[in-house]
Amino acid sequence: MNIDNVVLKLLEYSTSKPKIEITWDNNQTSLCEIDTFYDTDNGLELHDEGYEEYHVALVKEVTNNKYIEIGIGDKRPVIIKLADTGEVIFNK
């Protein structure tokens, strides 16, 4: 199972669930809250070549209640800061 470094970092905040500011590779930012963590896959069947499982973080964008899955594909932030202090907790 693949666990991205960004998911490992967010797991450190799974109990306190602070608001976080996420900067994406297109320089857009999102104010989010950590919702949950779970396992998922790349959509292939278990017996198919190339099948992979991932542990992902689900965050909720505060401004529009949109959920974002982090940890697979292009859903990888560049920078994550704690919203209340500005402390950088992840930097690609």
C-alpha positions in Angstrom: 0.0 0.0 0.0 1.3 3.5 -0.9 1.2 6.2 1.7 2.4 9.6 0.4 4.5 11.9 2.7 1.7 14.5 2.7 -0.8 11.9 4.1 1.7 10.9 6.8 2.1 14.6 7.8 -1.7 15.1 7.9 -2.1 12.0 10.0 -0.1 13.8 12.7 -3.0 16.3 13.0 -5.8 13.7 12.8 -7.0 14.3 16.3 -6.7 18.1 16.6 -8.0 18.6 13.0 -6.9 22.2 12.7 -7.9 24.4 9.7 -5.2 24.2 7.1 -4.3 26.4 4.2 -3.3 24.3 1.1 -1.4 25.8 -1.8 -1.7 23.7 -5.0 0.7 23.6 -8.0 -1.3 26.2 -9.9 -0.8 28.6 -6.9 -4.4 28.5 -5.9 -5.0 28.2 -2.1 -7.8 26.4 -0.2 -8.8 26.8 3.4 -9.6 23.2 4.5 -10.4 21.0 7.5 -9.1 17.5 7.8 -12.1 15.1 7.6 -10.9 11.5 7.6 -8.3 9.0 6.2 -9.1 5.8 4.3 -7.8 3.3 1.8 -8.6 3.4 -1.8 -7.2 2.1 -5.1 -6.5 3.2 -8.7 -9.7 1.7 -10.1 -8.3 -1.4 -11.5 -9.5 -4.9 -10.5 -7.5 -6.6 -7.8 -6.0 -9.2 -10.2 -5.2 -6.6 -12.9 -1.5 -5.7 -13.6 -0.8 -2.3 -12.2 -3.4 -2.5 -9.4 -2.3 -0.3 -6.5 -3.8 0.7 -3.1 -3.4 4.0 -1.4 -4.0 5.5 2.0 -5.5 9.0 1.4 -6.6 12.0 3.4 -10.0 13.5 2.8 -10.2 17.3 3.5 -13.2 19.6 3.3 -12.7 23.0 1.6 -14.4 25.4 4.1 -15.6 28.0 1.6 -17.7 25.7 -0.6 -18.0 22.4 1.4 -16.2 20.5 -1.4 -14.3 17.4 -0.4 -10.8 16.8 -1.8 -9.0 13.5 -1.7 -5.2 14.0 -1.1 -2.6 11.4 -1.7 -3.1 10.0 -5.2 -2.5 11.3 -8.7 -2.5 15.1 -9.2 -4.2 15.8 -5.8 -0.9 16.6 -4.1 -0.4 20.0 -2.4 2.8 22.0 -2.8 2.5 23.7 0.7 0.3 23.1 3.7 0.2 25.7 6.5 -1.7 25.7 9.8 -4.3 28.5 9.2 -4.1 29.9 12.7 -0.3 30.3 13.0 1.0 30.2 9.4 3.4 27.4 10.3 4.4 25.3 7.3 3.7 21.6 8.1 4.4 20.3 4.5 6.5 21.6 1.7 6.9 19.6 -1.5 
